[in-house]
């Protein structure tokens, strides 16, 4: 069983990656379960915060969730981290009102109240600092807590800090940083058949994530410029060069390059006489 987030900021990006990976998840209506192109890989949809425990307790063999949620659920020793999707970045931070006397961690006094949706991570953080505070667990709208007398400060998840600033809160420390992870049940990895399927899923996802940073560049170029062009686009294993059936003394060159290099690369290729330049997205690279 493959557990996926049923909603939230990581749900849609994860589903897009899995679609590109070829899993073809088929959902009927509002069902919490779905099939894939492989009859042996079934999907269940759940809250991202519940997925760490589902995987740890063998309800699911693998799952996608935030690193912060795995730590909050205290199951990091019960699951294996298989890969980092590289998106869904967020930080669990400590924040206080801008007009508060709390400017740094040193200003936090014993007995102060901290509101949060992450009581375990917050408690561990203060235990390491040897500071005794009162943890107030909330299920949402944490930012308002200091302004209605519930807490002196908060710990909350943020991507850019914009929401905190809009609510006149100042970040005073970072507790952890988090991204979207693929996790697996340790016992499932010991089962030969399950591990084989899990490995297939990991390879498929990795091929998509790697391809997202690459582009296939194709062009026709003068034969006498091939060596210079090779230096510009070494490719993954060197560019592919093939003959062009024309009288222009041209060759066709194909290479995989980093997407971030395209802007500066194309003018350089054009200056060397390359023409008919095509840049194509890549679905997967194995």
Long-range contacts (C-beta under 8 A, 24 or more apart in sequence): 1-42, 1-43, 1-44, 1-59, 1-60, 1-61, 1-62, 2-36, 2-41, 2-42, 2-43, 2-44, 2-60, 2-61, 2-62, 2-63, 2-201, 3-43, 3-44, 3-45, 3-46, 3-51, 3-54, 3-55, 3-59, 3-60, 3-62, 3-63, 3-64, 3-65, 4-43, 4-44, 4-45, 4-46, 4-51, 4-63, 4-64, 5-45, 5-46, 5-47, 5-48, 5-51, 5-64, 5-65, 6-32, 6-45, 6-46, 6-47, 7-47, 8-47, 8-48, 9-88, 10-48, 10-64, 10-65, 10-66, 10-85, 10-87, 10-88, 10-180, 11-48, 13-85, 13-87, 13-88, 13-180, 14-64, 14-85, 14-180, 17-85, 17-205, 17-208, 17-209, 18-205, 20-208, 20-283, 20-284, 21-201, 21-204, 21-205, 21-207, 21-208, 21-284, 22-204, 22-284, 23-201, 23-204, 38-197, 38-200, 40-197, 41-197, 41-201, 49-73, 51-183, 52-79, 52-183, 55-79, 55-183, 55-184, 55-185, 56-185, 58-185, 58-187, 58-188, 60-185, 61-184, 61-185, 61-188, 61-194, 61-198, 62-182, 62-183, 62-184, 62-185, 62-188, 62-198, 62-201, 63-182, 63-183, 64-180, 64-181, 64-182, 64-183, 65-180, 65-181, 65-183, 66-90, 66-178, 66-179, 66-180, 66-181, 67-176, 67-178, 67-179, 67-180, 67-181, 68-92, 68-118, 68-121, 68-157, 68-176, 68-178, 69-178, 70-181, 70-183, 71-120, 71-121, 71-176, 72-118, 72-120, 72-121, 73-120, 74-120, 78-185, 78-186, 79-183, 79-184, 79-185, 79-186, 80-183, 80-184, 80-185, 80-186, 80-189, 81-181, 81-182, 81-183, 82-181, 82-182, 82-183, 82-184, 82-198, 82-202, 83-181, 83-182, 83-202, 83-205, 83-206, 83-209, 84-179, 84-180, 84-181, 85-179, 85-180, 85-181, 85-182, 85-205, 85-209, 86-179, 86-180, 86-209, 87-179, 87-180, 88-178, 88-179, 88-180, 89-159, 89-177, 89-178, 89-179, 90-157, 90-158, 90-159, 90-177, 90-178, 90-179, 91-157, 91-158, 91-159, 91-174, 91-175, 91-176, 91-177, 91-178, 92-118, 92-121, 92-122, 92-155, 92-156, 92-157, 92-174, 92-175, 92-176, 92-177, 92-178, 93-155, 93-156, 93-157, 93-158, 93-161, 93-164, 93-171, 93-172, 93-173, 93-174, 93-175, 94-125, 94-153, 94-154, 94-155, 94-171, 94-172, 94-173, 94-174, 94-175, 95-153, 95-154, 95-155, 95-156, 95-164, 95-169, 95-170, 95-171, 95-172, 96-146, 96-152, 96-153, 96-154, 96-169, 96-170, 96-172, 97-146, 97-147, 97-153, 97-168, 97-169, 97-170, 98-168, 98-169, 98-170, 99-168, 100-146, 100-152, 100-153, 100-170, 102-152, 102-153, 102-172, 103-170, 103-172, 104-172, 104-173, 105-129, 105-131, 105-172, 105-173, 108-133, 108-152, 108-153, 112-152, 112-153, 113-150, 113-151, 113-152, 113-153, 114-151, 114-152, 114-153, 114-154, 114-155, 115-142, 115-145, 115-146, 115-150, 115-151, 115-153, 115-154, 115-155, 116-142, 116-154, 116-155, 116-156, 117-142, 117-156, 117-157, 118-155, 118-157, 118-175, 121-155, 121-175, 121-176, 122-155, 122-175, 125-155, 125-175, 143-167, 143-169, 203-286, 204-284, 207-284, 207-285, 207-286, 208-283, 208-284, 210-285, 211-282, 211-283, 211-284, 211-285, 213-258, 213-259, 213-260, 214-256, 214-257, 214-258, 214-259, 214-282, 214-285, 215-256, 215-257, 215-258, 215-259, 215-262, 215-279, 215-280, 215-281, 215-282, 216-254, 216-255, 216-256, 216-279, 216-280, 216-281, 216-282, 217-254, 217-255, 217-256, 217-257, 217-262, 217-265, 217-269, 217-277, 217-278, 217-279, 217-280, 218-252, 218-253, 218-254, 218-276, 218-277, 218-278, 218-279, 218-280, 219-252, 219-253, 219-269, 219-274, 219-275, 219-276, 219-277, 219-278, 220-244, 220-248, 220-250, 220-251, 220-252, 220-253, 220-274, 220-275, 220-276, 221-250, 221-251, 221-253, 221-269, 221-272, 221-273, 221-274, 221-275, 222-249, 222-250, 222-251, 222-272, 222-273, 223-249, 223-250, 223-251, 224-249, 225-272, 225-273, 225-274, 226-251, 226-253, 228-272, 229-253, 229-269, 229-272, 229-274, 232-265, 232-268, 232-269, 232-272, 233-257, 233-265, 233-269, 236-285, 256-282, 256-285
